[in-house]
Amino acid sequence: MAQLAARPVRPFTGRHMALVMVGFFGVVIAVNVLLANIAVSTFSGTVVENSYVASQEFNRWLGAAKADKALGWKLVIAREEADKVRFTLTDASGRLLTGAAVRAQADHPLGAKAPVVLTPREVAPGVYEAALPAGRWHVGIEARAMGHVWHAEDDAL
């Protein structure tokens, strides 16, 4: 039987250890930076100002949400121009809601800009427009029509 030539053993040096450490911590830091960027770009800001007060109001909020859902009204928000937003409101059967008293507030994610109170006016049957600066906004809307009060929110802007 032929003897296999033994390979020379390369010693594990300080240089090897330095490369292992740099590689390991490089991967850890890269993953942390990636996840931090994803978290910051997707977080929309404060959920509630005071969690205790929110917990006391929770059941009332659930009841209001059920009442809003039962109405079956729909909201479509679209950016018309760089500084205008258009709300289209329809009832459960798809008819446009005309003559509604509409109020809205736009909040900027992470509070980078102050909230903007919108005063939409009806420009066509069931279509309401308001001025809103360009940017990313979370819009909450309240519509009063036919003896009902309805609330909706949208992050589409």
MODELLER restraints for C-alpha pairs under 7 A, 6 or more apart:
rsr = mdl.restraints
at = mdl.atoms
rsr.add(forms.Gaussian(group=physical.xy_distance, feature=features.Distance(at['CA:44:A'], at['CA:109:A']), mean=4.62, stdev=0.5))
rsr.add(forms.Gaussian(group=physical.xy_distance, feature=features.Distance(at['CA:44:A'], at['CA:110:A']), mean=5.79, stdev=0.5))
rsr.add(forms.Gaussian(group=physical.xy_distance, feature=features.Distance(at['CA:45:A'], at['CA:109:A']), mean=5.21, stdev=0.5))
rsr.add(forms.Gaussian(group=physical.xy_distance, feature=features.Distance(at['CA:45:A'], at['CA:110:A']), mean=4.04, stdev=0.5))
rsr.add(forms.Gaussian(group=physical.xy_distance, feature=features.Distance(at['CA:45:A'], at['CA:111:A']), mean=6.64, stdev=0.5))
rsr.add(forms.Gaussian(group=physical.xy_distance, feature=features.Distance(at['CA:46:A'], at['CA:110:A']), mean=6.94, stdev=0.5))
rsr.add(forms.Gaussian(group=physical.xy_distance, feature=features.Distance(at['CA:48:A'], at['CA:54:A']), mean=6.90, stdev=0.5))
rsr.add(forms.Gaussian(group=physical.xy_distance, feature=features.Distance(at['CA:68:A'], at['CA:150:A']), mean=5.42, stdev=0.5))
rsr.add(forms.Gaussian(group=physical.xy_distance, feature=features.Distance(at['CA:68:A'], at['CA:151:A']), mean=6.46, stdev=0.5))
rsr.add(forms.Gaussian(group=physical.xy_distance, feature=features.Distance(at['CA:71:A'], at['CA:92:A']), mean=6.58, stdev=0.5))
rsr.add(forms.Gaussian(group=physical.xy_distance, feature=features.Distance(at['CA:72:A'], at['CA:91:A']), mean=6.28, stdev=0.5))
rsr.add(forms.Gaussian(group=physical.xy_distance, feature=features.Distance(at['CA:72:A'], at['CA:92:A']), mean=4.41, stdev=0.5))
rsr.add(forms.Gaussian(group=physical.xy_distance, feature=features.Distance(at['CA:73:A'], at['CA:90:A']), mean=5.60, stdev=0.5))
rsr.add(forms.Gaussian(group=physical.xy_distance, feature=features.Distance(at['CA:73:A'], at['CA:91:A']), mean=4.29, stdev=0.5))
rsr.add(forms.Gaussian(group=physical.xy_distance, feature=features.Distance(at['CA:73:A'], at['CA:92:A']), mean=5.09, stdev=0.5))
rsr.add(forms.Gaussian(group=physical.xy_distance, feature=features.Distance(at['CA:74:A'], at['CA:89:A']), mean=5.77, stdev=0.5))
rsr.add(forms.Gaussian(group=physical.xy_distance, feature=features.Distance(at['CA:74:A'], at['CA:90:A']), mean=5.24, stdev=0.5))
rsr.add(forms.Gaussian(group=physical.xy_distance, feature=features.Distance(at['CA:74:A'], at['CA:91:A']), mean=6.36, stdev=0.5))
rsr.add(forms.Gaussian(group=physical.xy_distance, feature=features.Distance(at['CA:75:A'], at['CA:87:A']), mean=6.70, stdev=0.5))
rsr.add(forms.Gaussian(group=physical.xy_distance, feature=features.Distance(at['CA:75:A'], at['CA:88:A']), mean=5.72, stdev=0.5))
rsr.add(forms.Gaussian(group=physical.xy_distance, feature=features.Distance(at['CA:75:A'], at['CA:89:A']), mean=4.88, stdev=0.5))
rsr.add(forms.Gaussian(group=physical.xy_distance, feature=features.Distance(at['CA:75:A'], at['CA:90:A']), mean=6.73, stdev=0.5))
rsr.add(forms.Gaussian(group=physical.xy_distance, feature=features.Distance(at['CA:76:A'], at['CA:87:A']), mean=5.73, stdev=0.5))
rsr.add(forms.Gaussian(group=physical.xy_distance, feature=features.Distance(at['CA:76:A'], at['CA:88:A']), mean=5.11, stdev=0.5))
rsr.add(forms.Gaussian(group=physical.xy_distance, feature=features.Distance(at['CA:76:A'], at['CA:89:A']), mean=6.71, stdev=0.5))
rsr.add(forms.Gaussian(group=physical.xy_distance, feature=features.Distance(at['CA:77:A'], at['CA:86:A']), mean=5.69, stdev=0.5))
rsr.add(forms.Gaussian(group=physical.xy_distance, feature=features.Distance(at['CA:77:A'], at['CA:87:A']), mean=4.73, stdev=0.5))
rsr.add(forms.Gaussian(group=physical.xy_distance, feature=features.Distance(at['CA:77:A'], at['CA:88:A']), mean=6.55, stdev=0.5))
rsr.add(forms.Gaussian(group=physical.xy_distance, feature=features.Distance(at['CA:78:A'], at['CA:85:A']), mean=5.83, stdev=0.5))
rsr.add(forms.Gaussian(group=physical.xy_distance, feature=features.Distance(at['CA:78:A'], at['CA:86:A']), mean=5.26, stdev=0.5))
rsr.add(forms.Gaussian(group=physical.xy_distance, feature=features.Distance(at['CA:78:A'], at['CA:87:A']), mean=6.71, stdev=0.5))
rsr.add(forms.Gaussian(group=physical.xy_distance, feature=features.Distance(at['CA:79:A'], at['CA:85:A']), mean=4.53, stdev=0.5))
rsr.add(forms.Gaussian(group=physical.xy_distance, feature=features.Distance(at['CA:79:A'], at['CA:86:A']), mean=6.18, stdev=0.5))
rsr.add(forms.Gaussian(group=physical.xy_distance, feature=features.Distance(at['CA:79:A'], at['CA:157:A']), mean=6.94, stdev=0.5))
rsr.add(forms.Gaussian(group=physical.xy_distance, feature=features.Distance(at['CA:80:A'], at['CA:86:A']), mean=6.26, stdev=0.5))
rsr.add(forms.Gaussian(group=physical.xy_distance, feature=features.Distance(at['CA:82:A'], at['CA:133:A']), mean=6.96, stdev=0.5))
rsr.add(forms.Gaussian(group=physical.xy_distance, feature=features.Distance(at['CA:82:A'], at['CA:134:A']), mean=5.37, stdev=0.5))
rsr.add(forms.Gaussian(group=physical.xy_distance, feature=features.Distance(at['CA:83:A'], at['CA:131:A']), mean=5.66, stdev=0.5))
rsr.add(forms.Gaussian(group=physical.xy_distance, feature=features.Distance(at['CA:83:A'], at['CA:132:A']), mean=5.00, stdev=0.5))
rsr.add(forms.Gaussian(group=physical.xy_distance, feature=features.Distance(at['CA:83:A'], at['CA:133:A']), mean=4.72, stdev=0.5))
rsr.add(forms.Gaussian(group=physical.xy_distance, feature=features.Distance(at['CA:83:A'], at['CA:134:A']), mean=5.54, stdev=0.5))
rsr.add(forms.Gaussian(group=physical.xy_distance, feature=features.Distance(at['CA:84:A'], at['CA:129:A']), mean=6.90, stdev=0.5))
rsr.add(forms.Gaussian(group=physical.xy_distance, feature=features.Distance(at['CA:84:A'], at['CA:130:A']), mean=5.77, stdev=0.5))
rsr.add(forms.Gaussian(group=physical.xy_distance, feature=features.Distance(at['CA:84:A'], at['CA:131:A']), mean=4.49, stdev=0.5))
rsr.add(forms.Gaussian(group=physical.xy_distance, feature=features.Distance(at['CA:84:A'], at['CA:132:A']), mean=5.25, stdev=0.5))
rsr.add(forms.Gaussian(group=physical.xy_distance, feature=features.Distance(at['CA:85:A'], at['CA:129:A']), mean=5.70, stdev=0.5))
rsr.add(forms.Gaussian(group=physical.xy_distance, feature=features.Distance(at['CA:85:A'], at['CA:130:A']), mean=5.54, stdev=0.5))
rsr.add(forms.Gaussian(group=physical.xy_distance, feature=features.Distance(at['CA:85:A'], at['CA:131:A']), mean=6.25, stdev=0.5))
rsr.add(forms.Gaussian(group=physical.xy_distance, feature=features.Distance(at['CA:85:A'], at['CA:132:A']), mean=6.21, stdev=0.5))
rsr.add(forms.Gaussian(group=physical.xy_distance, feature=features.Distance(at['CA:86:A'], at['CA:127:A']), mean=6.86, stdev=0.5))
rsr.add(forms.Gaussian(group=physical.xy_distance, feature=features.Distance(at['CA:86:A'], at['CA:128:A']), mean=5.66, stdev=0.5))
rsr.add(forms.Gaussian(group=physical.xy_distance, feature=features.Distance(at['CA:86:A'], at['CA:129:A']), mean=4.47, stdev=0.5))
rsr.add(forms.Gaussian(group=physical.xy_distance, feature=features.Distance(at['CA:86:A'], at['CA:130:A']), mean=6.66, stdev=0.5))
rsr.add(forms.Gaussian(group=physical.xy_distance, feature=features.Distance(at['CA:87:A'], at['CA:127:A']), mean=5.75, stdev=0.5))
rsr.add(forms.Gaussian(group=physical.xy_distance, feature=features.Distance(at['CA:87:A'], at['CA:128:A']), mean=5.02, stdev=0.5))
rsr.add(forms.Gaussian(group=physical.xy_distance, feature=features.Distance(at['CA:87:A'], at['CA:129:A']), mean=6.20, stdev=0.5))
rsr.add(forms.Gaussian(group=physical.xy_distance, feature=features.Distance(at['CA:88:A'], at['CA:126:A']), mean=5.76, stdev=0.5))
rsr.add(forms.Gaussian(group=physical.xy_distance, feature=features.Distance(at['CA:88:A'], at['CA:127:A']), mean=4.58, stdev=0.5))
rsr.add(forms.Gaussian(group=physical.xy_distance, feature=features.Distance(at['CA:88:A'], at['CA:128:A']), mean=6.36, stdev=0.5))
rsr.add(forms.Gaussian(group=physical.xy_distance, feature=features.Distance(at['CA:89:A'], at['CA:96:A']), mean=5.84, stdev=0.5))
rsr.add(forms.Gaussian(group=physical.xy_distance, feature=features.Distance(at['CA:89:A'], at['CA:97:A']), mean=5.52, stdev=0.5))
rsr.add(forms.Gaussian(group=physical.xy_distance, feature=features.Distance(at['CA:89:A'], at['CA:126:A']), mean=5.49, stdev=0.5))
rsr.add(forms.Gaussian(group=physical.xy_distance, feature=features.Distance(at['CA:89:A'], at['CA:127:A']), mean=6.65, stdev=0.5))
rsr.add(forms.Gaussian(group=physical.xy_distance, feature=features.Distance(at['CA:90:A'], at['CA:96:A']), mean=4.31, stdev=0.5))
rsr.add(forms.Gaussian(group=physical.xy_distance, feature=features.Distance(at['CA:90:A'], at['CA:97:A']), mean=5.21, stdev=0.5))
rsr.add(forms.Gaussian(group=physical.xy_distance, feature=features.Distance(at['CA:90:A'], at['CA:126:A']), mean=6.94, stdev=0.5))
rsr.add(forms.Gaussian(group=physical.xy_distance, feature=features.Distance(at['CA:91:A'], at['CA:97:A']), mean=6.26, stdev=0.5))
rsr.add(forms.Gaussian(group=physical.xy_distance, feature=features.Distance(at['CA:96:A'], at['CA:125:A']), mean=6.48, stdev=0.5))
rsr.add(forms.Gaussian(group=physical.xy_distance, feature=features.Distance(at['CA:96:A'], at['CA:126:A']), mean=4.59, stdev=0.5))
rsr.add(forms.Gaussian(group=physical.xy_distance, feature=features.Distance(at['CA:97:A'], at['CA:126:A']), mean=4.60, stdev=0.5))
rsr.add(forms.Gaussian(group=physical.xy_distance, feature=features.Distance(at['CA:98:A'], at['CA:125:A']), mean=5.14, stdev=0.5))
rsr.add(forms.Gaussian(group=physical.xy_distance, feature=features.Distance(at['CA:98:A'], at['CA:126:A']), mean=4.50, stdev=0.5))
rsr.add(forms.Gaussian(group=physical.xy_distance, feature=features.Distance(at['CA:100:A'], at['CA:143:A']), mean=6.10, stdev=0.5))
rsr.add(forms.Gaussian(group=physical.xy_distance, feature=features.Distance(at['CA:100:A'], at['CA:144:A']), mean=5.44, stdev=0.5))
rsr.add(forms.Gaussian(group=physical.xy_distance, feature=features.Distance(at['CA:100:A'], at['CA:145:A']), mean=4.73, stdev=0.5))
rsr.add(forms.Gaussian(group=physical.xy_distance, feature=features.Distance(at['CA:101:A'], at['CA:143:A']), mean=5.60, stdev=0.5))
rsr.add(forms.Gaussian(group=physical.xy_distance, feature=features.Distance(at['CA:101:A'], at['CA:144:A']), mean=5.03, stdev=0.5))
rsr.add(forms.Gaussian(group=physical.xy_distance, feature=features.Distance(at['CA:101:A'], at['CA:145:A']), mean=6.63, stdev=0.5))
rsr.add(forms.Gaussian(group=physical.xy_distance, feature=features.Distance(at['CA:102:A'], at['CA:120:A']), mean=6.25, stdev=0.5))
rsr.add(forms.Gaussian(group=physical.xy_distance, feature=features.Distance(at['CA:102:A'], at['CA:142:A']), mean=5.74, stdev=0.5))
rsr.add(forms.Gaussian(group=physical.xy_distance, feature=features.Distance(at['CA:102:A'], at['CA:143:A']), mean=4.49, stdev=0.5))
rsr.add(forms.Gaussian(group=physical.xy_distance, feature=features.Distance(at['CA:102:A'], at['CA:144:A']), mean=6.48, stdev=0.5))
rsr.add(forms.Gaussian(group=physical.xy_distance, feature=features.Distance(at['CA:103:A'], at['CA:118:A']), mean=6.52, stdev=0.5))
rsr.add(forms.Gaussian(group=physical.xy_distance, feature=features.Distance(at['CA:103:A'], at['CA:119:A']), mean=5.95, stdev=0.5))
rsr.add(forms.Gaussian(group=physical.xy_distance, feature=features.Distance(at['CA:103:A'], at['CA:120:A']), mean=6.65, stdev=0.5))
rsr.add(forms.Gaussian(group=physical.xy_distance, feature=features.Distance(at['CA:103:A'], at['CA:141:A']), mean=5.77, stdev=0.5))
rsr.add(forms.Gaussian(group=physical.xy_distance, feature=features.Distance(at['CA:103:A'], at['CA:142:A']), mean=5.21, stdev=0.5))
rsr.add(forms.Gaussian(group=physical.xy_distance, feature=features.Distance(at['CA:103:A'], at['CA:143:A']), mean=6.51, stdev=0.5))
rsr.add(forms.Gaussian(group=physical.xy_distance, feature=features.Distance(at['CA:104:A'], at['CA:117:A']), mean=6.14, stdev=0.5))
rsr.add(forms.Gaussian(group=physical.xy_distance, feature=features.Distance(at['CA:104:A'], at['CA:118:A']), mean=5.05, stdev=0.5))
rsr.add(forms.Gaussian(group=physical.xy_distance, feature=features.Distance(at['CA:104:A'], at['CA:119:A']), mean=6.72, stdev=0.5))
rsr.add(forms.Gaussian(group=physical.xy_distance, feature=features.Distance(at['CA:104:A'], at['CA:139:A']), mean=6.81, stdev=0.5))
rsr.add(forms.Gaussian(group=physical.xy_distance, feature=features.Distance(at['CA:104:A'], at['CA:140:A']), mean=5.54, stdev=0.5))
rsr.add(forms.Gaussian(group=physical.xy_distance, feature=features.Distance(at['CA:104:A'], at['CA:141:A']), mean=4.22, stdev=0.5))
rsr.add(forms.Gaussian(group=physical.xy_distance, feature=features.Distance(at['CA:104:A'], at['CA:142:A']), mean=6.16, stdev=0.5))
rsr.add(forms.Gaussian(group=physical.xy_distance, feature=features.Distance(at['CA:105:A'], at['CA:115:A']), mean=6.84, stdev=0.5))
rsr.add(forms.Gaussian(group=physical.xy_distance, feature=features.Distance(at['CA:105:A'], at['CA:116:A']), mean=5.66, stdev=0.5))
rsr.add(forms.Gaussian(group=physical.xy_distance, feature=features.Distance(at['CA:105:A'], at['CA:117:A']), mean=4.48, stdev=0.5))
rsr.add(forms.Gaussian(group=physical.xy_distance, feature=features.Distance(at['CA:105:A'], at['CA:118:A']), mean=5.54, stdev=0.5))
rsr.add(forms.Gaussian(group=physical.xy_distance, feature=features.Distance(at['CA:105:A'], at['CA:139:A']), mean=5.70, stdev=0.5))
rsr.add(forms.Gaussian(group=physical.xy_distance, feature=features.Distance(at['CA:105:A'], at['CA:140:A']), mean=5.39, stdev=0.5))
rsr.add(forms.Gaussian(group=physical.xy_distance, feature=features.Distance(at['CA:105:A'], at['CA:141:A']), mean=6.57, stdev=0.5))
rsr.add(forms.Gaussian(group=physical.xy_distance, feature=features.Distance(at['CA:106:A'], at['CA:115:A']), mean=5.63, stdev=0.5))
rsr.add(forms.Gaussian(group=physical.xy_distance, feature=features.Distance(at['CA:106:A'], at['CA:116:A']), mean=5.10, stdev=0.5))
rsr.add(forms.Gaussian(group=physical.xy_distance, feature=features.Distance(at['CA:106:A'], at['CA:117:A']), mean=6.42, stdev=0.5))
rsr.add(forms.Gaussian(group=physical.xy_distance, feature=features.Distance(at['CA:106:A'], at['CA:137:A']), mean=5.80, stdev=0.5))
rsr.add(forms.Gaussian(group=physical.xy_distance, feature=features.Distance(at['CA:106:A'], at['CA:138:A']), mean=5.46, stdev=0.5))
rsr.add(forms.Gaussian(group=physical.xy_distance, feature=features.Distance(at['CA:106:A'], at['CA:139:A']), mean=4.33, stdev=0.5))
rsr.add(forms.Gaussian(group=physical.xy_distance, feature=features.Distance(at['CA:106:A'], at['CA:140:A']), mean=6.41, stdev=0.5))
rsr.add(forms.Gaussian(group=physical.xy_distance, feature=features.Distance(at['CA:107:A'], at['CA:115:A']), mean=4.55, stdev=0.5))
rsr.add(forms.Gaussian(group=physical.xy_distance, feature=features.Distance(at['CA:107:A'], at['CA:116:A']), mean=6.54, stdev=0.5))
rsr.add(forms.Gaussian(group=physical.xy_distance, feature=features.Distance(at['CA:107:A'], at['CA:137:A']), mean=5.59, stdev=0.5))
rsr.add(forms.Gaussian(group=physical.xy_distance, feature=features.Distance(at['CA:107:A'], at['CA:138:A']), mean=5.14, stdev=0.5))
rsr.add(forms.Gaussian(group=physical.xy_distance, feature=features.Distance(at['CA:107:A'], at['CA:139:A']), mean=6.37, stdev=0.5))
rsr.add(forms.Gaussian(group=physical.xy_distance, feature=features.Distance(at['CA:108:A'], at['CA:114:A']), mean=6.98, stdev=0.5))
rsr.add(forms.Gaussian(group=physical.xy_distance, feature=features.Distance(at['CA:108:A'], at['CA:115:A']), mean=6.45, stdev=0.5))
rsr.add(forms.Gaussian(group=physical.xy_distance, feature=features.Distance(at['CA:108:A'], at['CA:136:A']), mean=6.44, stdev=0.5))
rsr.add(forms.Gaussian(group=physical.xy_distance, feature=features.Distance(at['CA:108:A'], at['CA:137:A']), mean=4.82, stdev=0.5))
rsr.add(forms.Gaussian(group=physical.xy_distance, feature=features.Distance(at['CA:108:A'], at['CA:138:A']), mean=6.22, stdev=0.5))
rsr.add(forms.Gaussian(group=physical.xy_distance, feature=features.Distance(at['CA:109:A'], at['CA:137:A']), mean=6.51, stdev=0.5))
rsr.add(forms.Gaussian(group=physical.xy_distance, feature=features.Distance(at['CA:109:A'], at['CA:138:A']), mean=6.96, stdev=0.5))
rsr.add(forms.Gaussian(group=physical.xy_distance, feature=features.Distance(at['CA:118:A'], at['CA:130:A']), mean=6.04, stdev=0.5))
rsr.add(forms.Gaussian(group=physical.xy_distance, feature=features.Distance(at['CA:118:A'], at['CA:131:A']), mean=6.89, stdev=0.5))
rsr.add(forms.Gaussian(group=physical.xy_distance, feature=features.Distance(at['CA:119:A'], at['CA:130:A']), mean=5.86, stdev=0.5))
rsr.add(forms.Gaussian(group=physical.xy_distance, feature=features.Distance(at['CA:120:A'], at['CA:128:A']), mean=5.41, stdev=0.5))
rsr.add(forms.Gaussian(group=physical.xy_distance, feature=features.Distance(at['CA:120:A'], at['CA:129:A']), mean=4.88, stdev=0.5))
rsr.add(forms.Gaussian(group=physical.xy_distance, feature=features.Distance(at['CA:120:A'], at['CA:130:A']), mean=4.40, stdev=0.5))
rsr.add(forms.Gaussian(group=physical.xy_distance, feature=features.Distance(at['CA:121:A'], at['CA:128:A']), mean=5.06, stdev=0.5))
rsr.add(forms.Gaussian(group=physical.xy_distance, feature=features.Distance(at['CA:121:A'], at['CA:129:A']), mean=5.49, stdev=0.5))
rsr.add(forms.Gaussian(group=physical.xy_distance, feature=features.Distance(at['CA:121:A'], at['CA:130:A']), mean=6.63, stdev=0.5))
rsr.add(forms.Gaussian(group=physical.xy_distance, feature=features.Distance(at['CA:122:A'], at['CA:128:A']), mean=4.21, stdev=0.5))
rsr.add(forms.Gaussian(group=physical.xy_distance, feature=features.Distance(at['CA:122:A'], at['CA:129:A']), mean=6.50, stdev=0.5))
rsr.add(forms.Gaussian(group=physical.xy_distance, feature=features.Distance(at['CA:123:A'], at['CA:129:A']), mean=6.63, stdev=0.5))
rsr.add(forms.Gaussian(group=physical.xy_distance, feature=features.Distance(at['CA:136:A'], at['CA:157:A']), mean=5.27, stdev=0.5))
rsr.add(forms.Gaussian(group=physical.xy_distance, feature=features.Distance(at['CA:137:A'], at['CA:155:A']), mean=6.27, stdev=0.5))
rsr.add(forms.Gaussian(group=physical.xy_distance, feature=features.Distance(at['CA:137:A'], at['CA:157:A']), mean=5.22, stdev=0.5))
rsr.add(forms.Gaussian(group=physical.xy_distance, feature=features.Distance(at['CA:138:A'], at['CA:154:A']), mean=5.86, stdev=0.5))
rsr.add(forms.Gaussian(group=physical.xy_distance, feature=features.Distance(at['CA:138:A'], at['CA:155:A']), mean=4.51, stdev=0.5))
rsr.add(forms.Gaussian(group=physical.xy_distance, feature=features.Distance(at['CA:138:A'], at['CA:157:A']), mean=6.88, stdev=0.5))
rsr.add(forms.Gaussian(group=physical.xy_distance, feature=features.Distance(at['CA:139:A'], at['CA:153:A']), mean=5.54, stdev=0.5))
rsr.add(forms.Gaussian(group=physical.xy_distance, feature=features.Distance(at['CA:139:A'], at['CA:154:A']), mean=5.31, stdev=0.5))
rsr.add(forms.Gaussian(group=physical.xy_distance, feature=features.Distance(at['CA:139:A'], at['CA:155:A']), mean=6.35, stdev=0.5))
rsr.add(forms.Gaussian(group=physical.xy_distance, feature=features.Distance(at['CA:140:A'], at['CA:152:A']), mean=5.84, stdev=0.5))
rsr.add(forms.Gaussian(group=physical.xy_distance, feature=features.Distance(at['CA:140:A'], at['CA:153:A']), mean=4.34, stdev=0.5))
rsr.add(forms.Gaussian(group=physical.xy_distance, feature=features.Distance(at['CA:140:A'], at['CA:154:A']), mean=6.63, stdev=0.5))
rsr.add(forms.Gaussian(group=physical.xy_distance, feature=features.Distance(at['CA:141:A'], at['CA:151:A']), mean=5.63, stdev=0.5))
rsr.add(forms.Gaussian(group=physical.xy_distance, feature=features.Distance(at['CA:141:A'], at['CA:152:A']), mean=5.32, stdev=0.5))
rsr.add(forms.Gaussian(group=physical.xy_distance, feature=features.Distance(at['CA:141:A'], at['CA:153:A']), mean=6.17, stdev=0.5))
rsr.add(forms.Gaussian(group=physical.xy_distance, feature=features.Distance(at['CA:142:A'], at['CA:149:A']), mean=6.89, stdev=0.5))
rsr.add(forms.Gaussian(group=physical.xy_distance, feature=features.Distance(at['CA:142:A'], at['CA:150:A']), mean=5.60, stdev=0.5))
rsr.add(forms.Gaussian(group=physical.xy_distance, feature=features.Distance(at['CA:142:A'], at['CA:151:A']), mean=4.59, stdev=0.5))
rsr.add(forms.Gaussian(group=physical.xy_distance, feature=features.Distance(at['CA:142:A'], at['CA:152:A']), mean=6.70, stdev=0.5))
rsr.add(forms.Gaussian(group=physical.xy_distance, feature=features.Distance(at['CA:143:A'], at['CA:149:A']), mean=5.77, stdev=0.5))
rsr.add(forms.Gaussian(group=physical.xy_distance, feature=features.Distance(at['CA:143:A'], at['CA:150:A']), mean=5.21, stdev=0.5))
rsr.add(forms.Gaussian(group=physical.xy_distance, feature=features.Distance(at['CA:143:A'], at['CA:151:A']), mean=6.52, stdev=0.5))
rsr.add(forms.Gaussian(group=physical.xy_distance, feature=features.Distance(at['CA:144:A'], at['CA:150:A']), mean=6.41, stdev=0.5))
